[in-house]
Amino acid sequence: MHKNPMPRTAPLPVRLAGLTLLCAGATALAQSPPQTPAQPQAQAKPQPAAPVTAKSAQPATTAEADAVQSIAVVAQRPNEQIDRSVYDLSKEVITPAASAADVLANVPNVTVDQDGKVAIRGNQNTQVFVDGKRSAMFSGANAGDALSSYPAGALESVEVITVPGAEFGAEGGGGPILNLITRRVRPVGGQGTISAGFGPDGRHTAALNGSYNAGRYQIEGGMNLGRDIFQRSGWSDAQTNLGSSSSTSHREGTSRMASNRLSLNPTFSYNVGETDRLRAALNYNRGNSETASVNDFLIYQGGPAPYQQYRQRSDNDSHMTMYQLAVTYEQKFNRTDKLSYDFRTSANDRIGESHNRNSYTITPPNGPRAQFLNGNNVTSRLSELSMDYTRALTPMLLVTAGLKAGLNTGRTDADYFNIDPLTGEEVIDVNRASAFKNIERSYAVYLTGKADLTQHWSVMPGVRYETVRRDIDYINQQNSAGDSSQRLMPSMFAQYAWGGSSNATLTGAFTRRITRPSMDDINPNLRYTSDTSYSLGDPRLAATHGDKFELKYDDKAGWLNYTITPYREKDTPLIGRMLTPVPGSAVVIVEAANFGAKTINGLSLNLQGRPDSTLNFGATLNLQRLTQSVLSNNYNADGTRYTRETALTSNPKTLQLRGQYTLGTHSFQLNGNYTGKRLNGQYQTGSTWMVTPAWNWTFTPGITLRASIRDLFNSNVNRGVQYSDFVQSESYSRQAGRVYSVALSFRLGGVTGDPRVRNGGGMFRAPGGNGPGL
């Protein structure tokens, strides 16, 4: 889209001088835009009376369409909305077998670790939403598996929301939000792709995706199959000291996990009349993994001679099931006013069982546990019904109101059985078993308004009221409890736009959020983690209140786009962990507790540019100063315990580099990520880095070959240190990296040309209902 350039109201040096003064006077601030290298493009300042989520395109001549096809567009300049940054995937080169995790690893300020855990600016309390709504699929221990199974081809864009406004609830957590926006419009007619790929050690992928759009209905979907192999090796050391009592433990081990997955993602849409749409989407993931591990343990108990020495062989079998069903009905009254109803239900279940065999070199005095069986079942269910209404009260004022009711249930069951090596009899150990259930009912209403006060100034205030009722069942203890909380959460965004061809903007943002304790945080049962580690929750924990501030400056200089974002976050009281050693043993209990505060002052810098039609590049640098409280256990002379709060600081940083070079039908990509040391309570993680190159060859219009190498330098190493006054531990693990993969994709049917032309149009469909729809 091209515009006639408008004269700037202030030259670039004047704007930068103003930005310097604003940053110098700001104490709290920030956000960063998700984008990959992009072709610079001028964007018009968004107006409240214009559609927020849709753009119109004018019909093009055949010559124009052919000209567009000859350009390999990876991404445009990111759409920087007042409250979020939008990363457009419709311009991204995505193979049919790619997953959401593959795409997210390229989004600025977003990192995905080797277990699939997502973080924004290093914050692992990131919530993953789908179309602005919570989903149990992407919560809990299976979240990484869900992202690795969710097809990237089903996504239209990704929104990074570092300062969530009143539109978004905090029931699932108060951290930043990664919002996955699914595709809503496909080209008229039928099309499909078939893809297959392979890697070393039996890794393979296969994908089948297609859509059919005719008349008033649209059907699309995909099926993905995959097998991956994860091999790790590592060690850990722990030491506890309680006056005259001390113990040390050392572990070395290796593991190999084979993971298989199947995902189905059918979607049906129907245009009701000329303006309404009904949509039903199902996401279903099923997987299983088999893990074989060998660990050698050596334990000293207050003396020079080993107290215990053994080798443990474990065979773990785990099954997971995740699904989400979403039904949406949207009414459009005109180009700005609409009413939508949304119901979705989702689940995230994991059933795991581990058979362990100990071979003792030195048997402890209390008798060996030669064989034991432990299982962990975790289930989560989430159902939500919401209604959102948007109306333009005046050409300069857009108001959105919504309400929501949700039901969230979770249950954990952990069993532990000692096995008689002669008879095979299983005898339960009640001290290492637990069962716990949590039911959460939530209700919320919110109101936001977006107003253009002048040609340059826009504001978006908002407020959300949430009430949550929680019922807890302590199944082991045959007891139950309950509590409730009500919260009012305000938000405010203000933006100044200079205008002109670059549309430079300065955006300030504030929001107040809460993070409620998770199921693990409030489970009061003593849970077995390993022979030397137990965990313990506390149902009395209070929620964490957080204030987030940021100031974001977005501009361009020639072909270079840049965003500078200072920010500040403060959370109190924290939900953290204390390390409590058990006297006379090597066991450490990890207890959940409330304490202190955490403050982050940061600066995010994002650059992207396209010097010519063949080269794209981008870089994101995030610097932080983190100060937080930690709790340590102390003991008086009479043996009574008390806790002491101390402050720790760290300076975590992340760096992301992205580049793509296109030469005819060949495209070369290189992505690199670095994450520095980071403090999380009493646990400090070491720095990590990874480089992944890829090559695409489109040797016919319908056939594409892609090759990539994950972790080119085999650098995927995790180091961690955890400490208190009486407990010190250190761990190290390495995942076998440098995994290559090759995939071949075939496109069937469909039409060629620029999708921006095919998917254009306004709010109303063309005569006969064959247009692109809403």
Secondary structure, DSSP 8 states (H G I E B T S, - for coil): --------SS-HHHHHHHHHHHHHH-SS--------S-B--------TTS-SS--------HHHHHHHHTS----BS-EEETTEEEEE-TTS---TT-BHHHHHTTSTTEEE-TT--EEETTBTT-EEEETTB--GGGSGGGHHHHHHHSBGGGEEEEEEESS--TTS--TT-SS-EEEEEE-----SEEEEEEEEEE-GGG-EEEEEEEEEEETTEEEEEEEEEEEEEEEEEEEEEEEEEETTEEEEEEEEEEEEEEEEEEEE--EEEEEETTTEEEEEEEEEEEEEEEEEEEEEEEEE-SSSSEEEEEEEEEEEEEEEEEEEEEEEEEEESSSS-EEEEEEEEEEEEEEEEEEEEEEEEE--TT----EEEEEEEEEEEEEEEEEEEEEEEETTEEEEEEEEEEEEEEEEEEEEEEE-TTT--EEE-GGG-EEEEEEEEEEEEEEEEEEE-SSSEEEEEEEEEEEEEEEEEETTTTEEEEEEEEEEEEEEEEEEEEETTTTEEEEEEEEEEEE---HHHH--S-EEEETTEEEE--TT---EEEEEEEEEEEEEETTEEEEEEEEEEEEESEEEEEEEE-TTSS-EEEEEEEE--EEEEEEEEEEEEEEETTEEEEEEEEEEEEEEEEEEEEE-TTS-EEEEEEEEEE--EEEEEEEEEEETTEEEEEEEEEE--EEETTEEE--EEEEEEEEEEEEETTEEEEEEEESTT---EEEEEEE-SSEEEEEEEEE---EEEEEEEEEEE---S-HHHHT---SS--GGG-S---
